[in-house]
Amino acid sequence: MKIDIDKFDRCNVLVVGDLMIDEYIWGEVDRISPEAPVPIVLVKNEDFKLGGSGNVVNNLVALGANVSAIGVIGSGLNGKRLLKKFNELGVDTEGIIQEPNRPTTRKIRIIATGQQVLRIDRETRDQISDQTFGAVSDFVEKIISKVDVVLISDYGKGFLTPALITCLLDMAKKHKKMTIADPKGFNFSKYAGVSLLTPNKKEAGLAAGIEIIDQSALFEAGNLILETVDIGKLLITCGKEGMVLFERGKKPYQILTEARQVYDVSGAGDTVIAVLGLSIASKASLEEGISLANAAAGIVVGKVGTATVSKKELISALKPYR
């Protein structure tokens, strides 16, 4: 594999998506509540991390990229908390729009004795206002010529409307920029025009209307999506089974993952799209980028919580291929 990870430092990446705060409450359980048959968690520590498309940004910064983020947040404490974290990372936040009546998406995970026992979501899925749409469109038009690749991270929270996605992809195409989208849901038609779509196996099965129970069904689903949706290429991520790339006129390209202990899959898709985007921005081949992204995903699922992969870890993962 010929990817030069040092080139990541010179990559300019635009991340557009659903920004979140991931809150982790760590504690211990030693008894059951007398009020109801539920555990009592004695809190020992609390931690706030960037989630959603913010985790994509976090992964990119950890690998040395220059990042501009676009998204919508509220004007309360969690929005301020998110902006502070981005500022500490040196991220361009001009494209982050505040809607006063909109809460910043916040996911609270309670972890006791190493196990997640509860998740609480505070969010709205209402679509963004026309004013926010206009502000985002203006910023994309201003910055699109300066970036190497555009990453779309859709968590279905109302920010990435079909109209906004179309607007974004049209501008990227006009400026000949590669676009990669990590989709949400099974209606892939709203990503029409994207260079590369990266659904997981479950999403791909739902989109194709095929229950993916084996490799044959996986290949059938991938080929059907490529035939019926106007996308450039399709990469289906399959967890511990690796990834499969579908391109028109070619056989599916499958890469298997290394066997690893899986502790937490949350955020693995964020790592994949970040590493894949940086690989392409640094002029690596798509196949090389997929191999590196697959290795990165294998590293990050071995960590608890929304985590990043470091340059050192990636270099170590590349050694067997050199």
DABEL-V762773 format. One line per field, one symbol per residue. ss: DSSP state (H for helix, E for strand, C for the rest). Layout:
ss: ???
This chain:
ss: CCCCHHHHHHCEEEEEECEEEEEEEEEEEEEECCCCCCEEEEEEEEEEEEEEHHHHHHHHHHCCCEEEEEEEECCCHHHHHHHHHHHHHCCEEEEEEECCCCCCEEEEEEEECCEEEEEEEECCCCCCCHHHHHHHHHHHHHHHHHCCEEEEECCCCCCCCHHHHHHHHHHHHHCCCEEEEECCCCCHHHHCCCCEECCEHHHHHHHHCCCCCCHHHHHHHHHHHHHHCCCCEEEEECHHHCEEEECCCCCCEEECCCCCCCCCCCCHHHHHHHHHHHHHHCCCCHHHHHHHHHHHHHHHCCCCCCCCCCHHHHHHHHHHHC
